[in-house]
């Protein structure tokens, strides 16, 4: 591997999973980690999420040639500033955030002269914290790398090989295109899930116990998504505001058309729409991004982020 020492800032689901995956797949690579929460640091040491979990971020990144920020995108600038003076001059800085244009801007501003190549592993679960991580999280999942125009080709190749080594399939795209794609495939579905579950909990005609007791499969899937880390998703929606609003407008227009079809009794339109969307589901299974089993063969671990 091109990296000898990987430092992870933020030891929740993604950071912890990276630490475990590196130790499983790259046993010769040193790992260190840091989290602002003392309880999280203590639990990370107990679980062995990294070989070294010191008391400061500066200690964690000392000597690291790859530093990965695994913090909410709203905390990215402050996290980068906290280690700016401790980074090795030739270190590569990356992240795992779900929006990329904001991350590119904030990391490069906070770390002048340091190579920054953001990334987004499209993997996650509804669980968070240091107990949520597991080494197989990235296996057969996409990791989208979004290099700035001036990025080093050699370091981009090194980062790609790192993610492939811990199980991911790498795709390269611009930060702008990433944010648009993820707005429709990840961010909008989460926004819809939060809304639907919130609506159900606010109904006066149906009690909350009935909502829970009689939840059909579709609603249960929405509740899984809506249980995702609220801090992370708050920051995602604010940082990727423009793309999310564009996709939300398109969704609203499509939803209005379905509403009209139901009101008019237009069964043909509804059937055509549902047939088209079922084909998309089958394509996702054919691409290996899910399978016919509801748990994707991984118990309750797997979800996208």
C-alpha positions in Angstrom: 0.0 0.0 0.0 1.2 3.6 -0.7 0.2 4.6 2.8 2.0 3.6 6.0 0.0 5.4 8.6 -3.8 6.2 8.3 -5.2 8.7 10.8 -9.0 8.8 11.3 -10.7 11.9 12.8 -14.2 10.9 14.0 -14.7 7.4 15.3 -18.4 6.8 14.7 -19.9 4.3 12.2 -17.7 5.3 9.2 -14.5 6.1 11.0 -14.7 3.0 13.1 -15.4 0.9 10.1 -12.4 2.3 8.3 -10.2 1.5 11.2 -11.4 -2.0 11.5 -11.2 -2.6 7.7 -7.7 -1.3 7.5 -6.6 -3.6 10.3 -8.3 -6.6 8.7 -7.2 -6.0 5.1 -4.0 -4.0 5.5 -2.3 -5.3 8.6 1.0 -3.6 7.8 -0.6 -0.2 7.9 -0.6 1.7 11.2 -3.8 3.3 12.3 -4.6 6.1 14.7 -7.8 7.8 15.5 -9.4 10.7 17.5 -12.9 11.8 18.4 -13.9 14.9 20.3 -16.1 12.9 22.7 -14.0 11.4 25.5 -16.5 8.5 25.9 -16.2 7.7 22.2 -12.4 7.7 22.5 -12.6 5.3 25.5 -15.0 3.0 23.6 -12.8 3.1 20.5 -9.9 1.9 22.5 -11.9 -0.9 24.0 -13.1 -2.0 20.5 -9.7 -1.5 18.9 -11.1 0.8 16.2 -7.5 2.1 15.8 -4.2 1.0 17.1 -3.6 4.3 18.8 -6.4 6.6 20.1 -4.6 9.6 21.8 -6.2 12.5 23.6 -5.7 15.1 20.9 -6.3 15.3 17.2 -2.8 16.7 16.6 -1.3 13.5 18.2 -3.5 11.3 16.0 -2.4 12.9 12.7 1.3 13.2 13.6 3.3 11.3 11.0 0.2 10.1 9.1 0.4 10.1 5.3 -3.3 9.7 4.9 -5.8 11.6 7.1 -9.5 10.9 6.7 -12.1 13.2 8.3 -15.1 11.2 9.4 -17.1 14.0 10.9 -20.4 15.7 9.9 -19.8 18.0 7.0 -20.8 21.0 9.2 -17.9 20.2 11.5 -15.3 19.7 8.7 -13.8 23.1 8.7 -13.2 23.1 12.5 -11.9 19.6 12.5 -9.4 20.5 9.7 -8.3 23.6 11.5 -7.6 21.6 14.7 -4.9 19.6 13.0 -3.6 22.2 10.5 -0.3 22.7 12.3 0.4 19.0 13.0 0.0 17.5 9.5 3.0 16.2 7.6 3.7 18.4 4.6 3.2 15.5 2.2 0.1 14.1 3.8 -3.0 13.4 1.8 -6.3 14.6 3.4 -9.6 13.0 2.5 -13.0 12.6 4.1 -16.2 10.5 3.9 -18.9 13.3 3.7 -22.1 12.9 1.7 -21.7 16.3 0.0 -18.5 17.3 -1.8 -18.5 20.9 -3.1 -18.6 22.3 0.4 -16.0 19.9 1.7 -13.6 20.6 -1.1 -13.8 24.3 -0.4 -13.6 24.1 3.4 -10.7 21.6 3.6 -8.6 23.5 1.1 -9.2 26.8 2.9 -8.4 25.3 6.3 -5.3 23.4 5.0 -3.4 25.6 2.5 -0.6 23.7 0.8 -1.9 20.3 1.8 -3.1 17.8 -0.8 -6.9 17.4 -0.5 -8.9 14.7 -2.3 -12.4 14.2 -0.9 -14.2 10.9 -1.1 -17.7 9.5 -0.3 -18.1 5.8 0.5 -21.8 5.1 -0.4 -22.3 2.8 2.6 -23.8 3.2 6.0 -26.5 2.0 8.4 -29.1 3.8 10.6 -26.8 3.2 13.5 -24.1 5.6 14.7 -21.4 5.8 17.3 -18.2 3.8 18.1 -20.2 0.5 18.5 -21.7 0.8 15.0 -18.6 0.2 12.9 -17.7 -3.2 11.3 -15.0 -4.1 8.9 -17.2 -5.4 6.1 -19.2 -2.1 5.7 -17.5 -1.1 2.4 -17.4 -4.6 0.8 -18.9 -4.4 -2.7 -20.1 -0.8 -2.1 -19.2 2.2 -4.2 -16.7 4.8 -3.0 -17.0 8.0 -5.1 -13.7 10.0 -5.2 -14.1 13.7 -6.2 -10.6 15.2 -6.9 -10.2 18.9 -7.4 -8.9 19.9 -10.8 -5.4 20.4 -9.5 -5.2 17.1 -7.6 -2.1 15.0 -7.9 -2.7 12.0 -10.2 -0.3 9.9 -8.1 -2.2 10.6 -4.9 -5.5 10.1 -6.5 -4.3 6.7 -7.6 -3.1 5.9 -4.1 -6.4 6.9 -2.6 -8.3 4.8 -5.1 -6.1 1.8 -4.3 -6.7 2.3 -0.6 -10.5 2.2 -0.9 -10.3 -0.9 -3.2 -8.0 -2.6 -0.7 -10.7 -2.4 2.0 -13.4 -3.7 -0.3 -14.9 -0.8 -2.2 -15.4 -0.2 -5.9 -14.1 3.2 -6.9 -15.8 5.8 -9.2 -14.3 9.2 -10.0 -16.5 12.2 -10.6 -16.5 16.0 -10.1 -17.7 17.4 -6.8 -20.6 19.1 -8.7 -21.8 16.0 -10.4 -21.5 14.0 -7.2 -23.7 16.4 -5.3 -26.4 16.2 -8.0 -26.4 12.4 -8.2 -26.4 11.9 -4.5 -29.2 14.5 -4.1 -31.6 12.2 -5.9 -30.2 8.8 -4.9 -29.6 9.5 -1.2 -30.4 12.9 0.1 -34.0 13.2 -1.3 -35.0 9.6 -0.1 -33.8 10.5 3.4 -35.8 13.7 3.3 -38.9 11.9 2.2 -38.4 9.2 4.9 -38.0 11.8 7.6 -41.2 13.5 6.3 -43.3 10.3 6.0 -42.4 9.0 9.5 -43.0 12.5 11.0 -46.4 12.7 9.3 -47.4 9.3 10.6 -46.3 10.3 14.2 -48.4 13.5 14.0 -51.7 11.9 12.8 -54.5 12.5 15.3 -56.8 9.9 13.8 -54.3 7.1 14.0 -52.5 6.5 17.3 -48.7 6.1 17.5 -49.2 2.6 18.9 -51.2 1.7 15.8 -48.6 3.1 13.5 -46.0 1.0 15.2 -48.1 -2.2 15.6 -49.4 -2.3 12.0 -46.4 -1.0 10.1 -46.2 -2.7 6.7 -42.8 -3.4 5.0 -42.7 -0.1 3.2 -43.2 2.0 6.3 -40.7 -0.1 8.2 -38.1 0.6 5.5 -38.8 4.4 5.8 -38.3 4.2 9.6 -35.0 2.5 9.1 -33.8 5.4 6.9 -35.4 8.0 9.2 -33.4 6.6 12.2 -30.1 7.8 10.6 -27.8 10.2 12.5 -29.7 13.5 12.7 -26.6 15.7 13.0 -25.1 14.2 9.9 -28.2 14.6 7.8 -28.9 18.1 9.0 -25.5 19.1 7.8 -25.9 17.2 4.5 -29.1 19.0 3.6 -27.6 22.4 4.5 -24.3 21.9 2.7 -25.9 20.4 -0.5 -28.9 22.8 -0.4 -29.0 23.8 -4.1 -28.9 20.2 -5.5 -31.4 19.0 -2.9 -33.8 21.8 -3.6 -33.6 21.1 -7.4 -34.4 17.4 -6.9 -37.1 18.2 -4.4 -38.8 20.5 -6.9 -38.7 17.7 -9.6 -40.1 15.2 -7.0 -42.9 17.6 -6.1 -43.9 18.0 -9.7 -43.9 14.2 -10.2 -45.9 13.7 -7.0 -48.5 16.2 -8.2 -48.9 14.2 -11.5 -49.5 11.0 -9.5 -52.1 12.9 -7.3 -53.9 14.0 -10.4 -53.9 10.4 -11.8 -55.4 9.0 -8.6 -58.0 11.8 -8.5 -59.0 11.1 -12.1 -58.9 7.4 -11.8 -56.2 7.1 -14.4 -55.1 3.5 -13.8 -53.1 3.3 -17.0 -50.8 6.2 -15.9 -50.3 4.6 -12.5 -49.6 1.2 -14.0 -47.1 2.6 -16.4 -45.3 4.5 -13.7 -45.2 1.5 -11.3 -43.9 -0.8 -14.1 -41.1 1.6 -14.9 -40.0 1.9 -11.3 -40.1 -1.8 -10.8 -37.6 -2.2 -13.7 -35.2 0.2 -11.8 -35.4 -2.0 -8.8 -34.5 -5.0 -10.9 -31.6 -3.1 -12.4 -30.2 -2.3 -8.9 -30.3 -6.0 -8.0 -28.6 -6.9 -11.4 -25.8 -4.4 -10.6 -25.1 -6.1 -7.3 -26.1 -3.1 -5.2 -28.8 -5.1 -3.5 -30.3 -8.6 -3.8 -33.8 -10.1 -3.4 -33.2 -10.8 0.3 -34.4 -7.8 2.4 -31.3 -7.7 4.5 -28.8 -7.8 1.5 -27.3 -10.9 3.3 -25.9 -8.7 6.1 -28.4 -8.9 8.9 -29.4 -5.4 9.9 -26.1 -3.7 9.0 -26.6 -2.5 5.4 -28.0 0.8 4.3 -26.8 3.6 2.0 -25.6 7.0 3.1 
